Amino acid sequence: MLETDIVESRGMAHSTTTFDYARAGQLPYNPWLHRFAVLLAVATLGLIVAGAMVTSTGSGLAVPDWPTTYGENMFTFPPSKWVGGIFYEHVHRLIASTIGFMTIILAVWLHRSEPRRWLRRLGWTALALVIVQGILGGLTVRFFLPTPISVLHGCTAQTFFCITIAIALFTSRSWITPRLRIETAGRPALTHLCIALTGVVFVQLVLGAIMRHTESGLAVLDFPLANGRIMPDLGDAALEHYNETRRMGHFLPEVTAAQVMYHMAHRFWAVVVAVVLLATAGLAIARHGDIRSIRSLASMGIALLCVQIGLGAWTIWSGKHPYVATAHVAVGASTLGVAWLLTLQVHRRLQVVSNAVRPVLEGATA
């Protein structure tokens, strides 16, 4: 039997109710499983922050061996030796190991208690990904921080973060409880905009990883302009002038044209992210601001964008201070998480109904 009702959505020319195929009581809610999944997602964000501190402080090779730490078991390595860059790299490894163990628990827990086959498979996917992530982390040390592997290591972390967020949401009471969906026929699909937003934010994080691992974060020393221009000159004479300024005035290493391009790609794509985020969040609030989850996530995305722009500028003005640069990475990952959550919530709450299905729904509501 179909549950139907008339739902009014702000900013729509008309509203028609559609339905959710899940039935009340069909799926069990396990509060402890959900809490554990949320804890894993939060811990994963902490791991990304710890990894950013390793990069920001240049501590990637502070511990030159793997999986041991200076020849000792990493879990028994004495805290008295956690000094300087060793502290950041060793703590990063310990957090990563803890998350690995937590992911094993989550995958087994889902396998034994979760009736949704696709969610059980997602749990095993998360476990496979965290294993790959650990191997990539080891390879970055063994091969002395090669840029391709280091960037892939960072991108895999962001992907794993999105999976943990999804599992936390899919195990929540709000997701399991059947809800009526609001039809948005005749309008541009907000779901498509949200997917695009998640994609452009992820690309920006990839560009940021490339910039960090190629030492391009300070390839341009001014903001919002770049060497006094919107797009800096990359000719040989201009580069020589930039490098002379860096040597004499800032005591910084020389930069190449490639490093300047990596830096500028990250800046220019930030504009794309800002435009897509503001358009998506604005449309979501204007059209479906009466849905609390959508309104809250859209507003949070705008707030994070403002903070992220400020942190990006501060990173340059502060000479890439480790704490500022790490906060910039953390807010970037949080923005990706919010965009991904918004995408999932919009997919859950909104649905574009085809012409073939609409008469059936209209008949059910009559």
Residue, then its C-alpha position, 0 to 999 in steps of 0.5 A: m500500500l502506497e503512502t502519499d500526501i501533498v507536500e508543499s516545497r518553496g519556490m515550486a510552481h506546483s507540488t506533487t507527492t511521490f513515494d518512497y518504496a521502503r516500508a515502515g519497520q522494514l529495516p532495523y535501526n542499530p544505534w551503536l552501529h550508526r554511532f561507530a560509523v560516525l566515529l569512524a568518519v570523524a576519525t578519518l577527518g582527523l587522519i586527514v588533518a594529521g596527514a596535512m600536518v606531516t606535509s605542512t611540517g615537511s615530516g614525511l621522511a622523519v621516520p625513514d622506515w616502514p612498517t617499523t619505526y626506526g627498526e622498532n614496532m610502531f605500537t611500542f615505539p617509546p613516546s620519549k622518542w616522539v620529537g620534532g618531525i618524528f612526532y607528526e609522522h609517527v602519530h599519523r601512522l598510529i591514527a591510520s592503524t587505528i582507523g584500519f582496525m576500526t574499518i575491519i570491525l565496521a565491515v564485519w559488523l555490517h556483514r553480520s547485521e546489515p540486511r542491505r546487501w549493497l551496504r555490506r558490500l560498501g563496508w568491504t569496499a571501505l576495508a579494501l580501500v583502507i588497505v590500499q591506502g596503507i600500502l600507498g602510505g608505505l610506498t611514499v616512504r619506501f620510495f622517498l615521497p614520489t609525487p604521483i604516489s603521494v598525490l594518490h595517497g591523499c586522494t585515496a584518503q578523501t575517497f575513503f572519507c566519503i565512503t565512511i560518511a556515506i555508511a554513517l548516513f545510510t545507517s542513521r535513523s533518518w535514512i532508514t525511516p521511510r520518508l515521502r519524496i517531493e517531486t521536482a518535475g519541470r525543474p533543473a535537477l538539483t541532484h545533478l548540481c550536487i553531483a557536479l559540486t562534489g566533483v569540482v570540490f574533489v578536483q580542487l583537493v587533487l590540485g591542492a595535493i599536487m601543489r603541496h607535494t610539488e612544493s608549489g604552495l609558495a610559488v606565488l607570494d602575493f594574493p589575490l594577485a599573482n606577482g602583481r597580475i591576474m596570471p603571472d608571466l612565465g617567461d624566462a626573464a620573469l622567472e629569473h626576476y621572481n627567483e631573484t626576489r625570492r633569494m634576496g627578499h624572502f630567502l626562499p628556494e627558486v621556483t619553476a614555471a611548472q610550480v607556478m602553474y600548479h599554484m595558479a591552477h589551484r587558485f583558478w579552480a577555487v573560483v570554479v568551486a565557489v561559483v558552483l557551490l554558491a549556485t547549488a547552495g543558493l538553489a537548494i535553499a531557495r527551492h527546498g529551504d523548508i527541508r531542514s537537512i538540505r537547508s542546513l547542509a547548503s548553509m554550512g557549505i557557504a560558511l565553509l567556502c568563506v572560511q576556506i577562502g580566508l585560510g587560503a589567503w592566510t596560508i600565503w600571507s603567513g608563509k605557509h604556516p603549518y597550522v594555517a596550511t593544515a586548517h586549509v586542508a581540513v576545511g577543504a576535506s570538510t567542504l567535500g564531506v558537506a557537498w557529498l552529504l548534500t548530494l546524498q540527502v537531495h537524492r533521498r528527499l527529492q525525485v524527478v518523476s517521469n511522465a509515465v509514473r506521474p499519472v499513477l501518483e496523481g491517481a493515488t493522491a486523488 
